[in-house]
Amino acid sequence: MSANVITIEIRGLESAAVQAAEQISALFLSSGPGLPSRTGGEDEVVVRIRADIGRAPGDGAYTDTCA
């Protein structure tokens, strides 16, 4: 894994969490938002995204070597 790859976990209402993950994807080369996961009885979801903070989206495609 690259030293610049981070995993971001976003908790919140589904629409806000997905929107935040999409905005991160616009800033950094990323995996894109993962599917929201929900814990029974809770209003919030968790959306995870892997981002290479050393590369911008235009620097090339996300590769499995970053995962």
N, CA, C and O of each residue as an XYZ file, in Angstrom:
268
protein
N       0.838     -1.167      0.000
C       0.000      0.000      0.000
C       0.892      1.242      0.000
O       1.917      1.287      0.679
N       0.490      2.220     -0.755
C       1.213      3.469     -0.816
C       1.125      4.209      0.522
O       0.111      4.127      1.216
N       2.164      4.911      0.870
C       2.172      5.681      2.112
C       1.150      6.805      2.084
O       0.803      7.349      3.132
N       0.666      7.158      0.903
C      -0.292      8.255      0.774
C      -1.739      7.800      0.767
O      -2.636      8.641      0.707
N      -2.004      6.489      0.826
C      -3.379      5.985      0.763
C      -3.961      5.928      2.169
O      -3.382      5.329      3.075
N      -5.118      6.563      2.330
C      -5.806      6.564      3.617
C      -7.216      6.031      3.435
O      -7.764      6.073      2.334
N      -7.800      5.530      4.511
C      -9.194      5.118      4.525
C      -9.953      6.116      5.377
O      -9.579      6.388      6.519
N     -11.008      6.654      4.820
C     -11.835      7.627      5.527
C     -13.178      6.978      5.789
O     -13.800      6.430      4.879
N     -13.623      7.039      7.026
C     -14.913      6.485      7.409
C     -15.812      7.654      7.777
O     -15.512      8.415      8.696
N     -16.919      7.791      7.051
C     -17.837      8.912      7.246
C     -19.124      8.372      7.852
O     -19.737      7.456      7.305
N     -19.530      8.939      8.978
C     -20.777      8.549      9.636
C     -21.757      9.708      9.542
O     -21.395     10.863      9.765
N     -22.996      9.388      9.213
C     -24.027     10.418      9.152
C     -25.255      9.897      8.440
O     -25.340      8.714      8.107
N     -26.203     10.782      8.210
C     -27.361     10.405      7.429
C     -26.891     10.048      6.026
O     -25.945     10.646      5.515
N     -27.541      9.085      5.409
C     -27.036      8.502      4.167
C     -26.736      9.538      3.089
O     -25.663      9.501      2.485
N     -27.652     10.449      2.839
C     -27.425     11.413      1.752
C     -26.215     12.299      2.033
O     -25.445     12.595      1.120
N     -26.040     12.723      3.271
C     -24.905     13.580      3.617
C     -23.598     12.802      3.573
O     -22.586     13.323      3.104
N     -23.605     11.564      4.053
C     -22.384     10.755      4.058
C     -21.917     10.449      2.641
O     -20.723     10.531      2.352
N     -22.843     10.099      1.759
C     -22.490      9.811      0.370
C     -21.998     11.075     -0.322
O     -21.025     11.032     -1.075
N     -22.662     12.197     -0.072
C     -22.238     13.460     -0.686
C     -20.827     13.835     -0.227
O     -20.020     14.293     -1.037
N     -20.523     13.651      1.042
C     -19.182     13.950      1.544
C     -18.139     13.066      0.865
O     -17.076     13.548      0.474
N     -18.438     11.774      0.722
C     -17.514     10.862      0.058
C     -17.304     11.246     -1.405
O     -16.190     11.148     -1.919
N     -18.359     11.677     -2.070
C     -18.232     12.111     -3.465
C     -17.364     13.360     -3.573
O     -16.596     13.500     -4.525
N     -17.478     14.263     -2.609
C     -16.652     15.472     -2.636
C     -15.173     15.134     -2.407
O     -14.294     15.747     -3.012
N     -14.908     14.167     -1.543
C     -13.525     13.716     -1.341
C     -12.984     13.118     -2.635
O     -11.824     13.334     -2.986
N     -13.830     12.364     -3.347
C     -13.420     11.765     -4.621
C     -13.055     12.825     -5.649
O     -12.223     12.580     -6.523
N     -13.668     13.995     -5.553
C     -13.361     15.076     -6.491
C     -12.009     15.719     -6.179
O     -11.409     16.352     -7.047
N     -11.534     15.561     -4.953
C     -10.275     16.184     -4.545
C      -9.059     15.278     -4.731
O      -7.966     15.748     -5.047
N      -9.261     13.976     -4.531
C      -8.148     13.028     -4.549
C      -8.496     11.822     -5.396
O      -9.669     11.499     -5.588
N      -7.477     11.165     -5.898
C      -7.664      9.884     -6.563
C      -8.214      8.933     -5.516
O      -7.627      8.787     -4.444
N      -9.341      8.279     -5.816
C      -9.975      7.455     -4.782
C     -10.696      6.258     -5.369
O     -10.840      6.112     -6.583
N     -11.140      5.412     -4.461
C     -11.925      4.235     -4.838
C     -13.362      4.605     -5.148
O     -14.107      3.797     -5.703
N     -13.757      5.813     -4.796
C     -15.160      6.210     -4.877
C     -15.857      5.712     -3.621
O     -15.340      4.842     -2.921
N     -17.020      6.260     -3.338
C     -17.722      5.862     -2.122
C     -18.101      4.386     -2.137
O     -18.575      3.867     -3.148
N     -17.891      3.723     -1.019
C     -18.367      2.350     -0.873
C     -19.863      2.368     -0.593
O     -20.448      3.427     -0.363
N     -20.470      1.200     -0.614
C     -21.890      1.125     -0.293
C     -22.102      1.484      1.166
O     -21.336      1.051      2.026
N     -23.131      2.272      1.457
C     -23.408      2.611      2.855
C     -23.737      1.356      3.652
O     -24.475      0.490      3.183
N     -23.189      1.263      4.855
C     -23.542      0.154      5.739
C     -24.320      0.732      6.922
O     -24.041      1.829      7.405
N     -25.283     -0.030      7.360
C     -26.199      0.450      8.391
C     -26.226     -0.542      9.549
O     -26.214     -1.755      9.344
N     -26.262     -0.011     10.754
C     -26.439     -0.824     11.949
C     -27.908     -0.742     12.329
O     -28.477      0.346     12.418
N     -28.515     -1.894     12.551
C     -29.930     -1.927     12.884
C     -30.275     -1.008     14.047
O     -29.565     -0.970     15.052
N     -31.364     -0.271     13.903
C     -31.827      0.621     14.956
C     -31.169      1.985     14.974
O     -31.529      2.827     15.797
N     -30.207      2.228     14.084
C     -29.535      3.527     14.041
C     -29.923      4.272     12.773
O     -30.117      3.665     11.720
N     -30.033      5.590     12.883
C     -30.365      6.422     11.726
C     -29.164      6.643     10.812
O     -29.318      6.833      9.606
N     -27.965      6.616     11.396
C     -26.762      6.917     10.627
C     -26.259      5.697      9.866
O     -26.520      4.551     10.231
N     -25.527      5.989      8.797
C     -24.837      4.954      8.031
C     -23.344      5.235      8.096
O     -22.919      6.294      8.558
N     -22.558      4.281      7.630
C     -21.110      4.459      7.507
C     -20.762      4.276      6.035
O     -21.143      3.282      5.418
N     -20.039      5.238      5.479
C     -19.542      5.157      4.110
C     -18.024      5.250      4.189
O     -17.481      6.171      4.798
N     -17.348      4.292      3.571
C     -15.881      4.297      3.572
C     -15.365      4.637      2.177
O     -15.968      4.293      1.160
N     -14.246      5.313      2.172
C     -13.611      5.663      0.913
C     -12.098      5.565      1.116
O     -11.574      5.974      2.153
N     -11.413      5.027      0.129
C      -9.950      4.981      0.153
C      -9.459      6.075     -0.789
O      -9.875      6.148     -1.946
N      -8.573      6.919     -0.283
C      -8.092      8.036     -1.085
C      -6.574      8.082     -1.053
O      -5.951      7.880     -0.011
N      -5.994      8.349     -2.209
C      -4.557      8.554     -2.319
C      -4.327     10.054     -2.252
O      -4.472     10.756     -3.252
N      -3.968     10.544     -1.074
C      -3.858     11.986     -0.873
C      -2.646     12.590     -1.578
O      -2.457     13.806     -1.560
N      -1.839     11.754     -2.190
C      -0.685     12.235     -2.936
C      -0.974     12.421     -4.421
O      -0.108     12.865     -5.175
N      -2.208     12.077     -4.845
C      -2.547     12.148     -6.272
C      -3.916     12.783     -6.464
O      -4.851     12.509     -5.711
N      -4.024     13.623     -7.466
C      -5.296     14.243     -7.824
C      -6.068     13.311     -8.750
O      -5.472     12.408     -9.336
N      -7.387     13.504     -8.900
C      -8.180     12.633     -9.764
C      -7.665     12.549    -11.205
O      -7.790     11.498    -11.834
N      -7.101     13.610    -11.730
C      -6.604     13.621    -13.102
C      -5.269     12.932    -13.289
O      -4.771     12.856    -14.412
N      -4.670     12.420    -12.203
C      -3.361     11.796    -12.284
C      -3.403     10.349    -12.772
O      -2.354      9.718    -12.904
N      -4.575      9.820    -13.037
C      -4.679      8.439    -13.497
C      -5.719      7.688    -12.710
O      -6.244      8.192    -11.717
N      -6.017      6.489    -13.148
C      -7.080      5.702    -12.542
C      -6.641      5.069    -11.235
O      -5.456      4.824    -11.013
N      -7.607      4.810    -10.380
C      -7.359      4.072     -9.136
C      -6.973      2.650     -9.503
O      -7.580      2.050    -10.389
N      -5.981      2.115     -8.838
C      -5.541      0.757     -9.145
C      -5.631     -0.128     -7.909
O      -5.594      0.366     -6.782
N      -5.747     -1.419     -8.118
C      -5.817     -2.364     -7.012
C      -4.530     -2.376     -6.198
O      -4.533     -2.844     -5.060
N      -3.437     -1.874     -6.751
C      -2.192     -1.854     -5.984
C      -2.265     -0.852     -4.856
O      -1.453     -0.906     -3.933
N      -3.227      0.070     -4.908
C      -3.414      1.042     -3.825
C      -4.264      0.456     -2.702
O      -4.269      0.988     -1.592
N      -4.977     -0.621     -2.974
C      -5.907     -1.170     -1.980
C      -5.201     -1.965     -0.930
O      -5.841     -2.494     -0.021
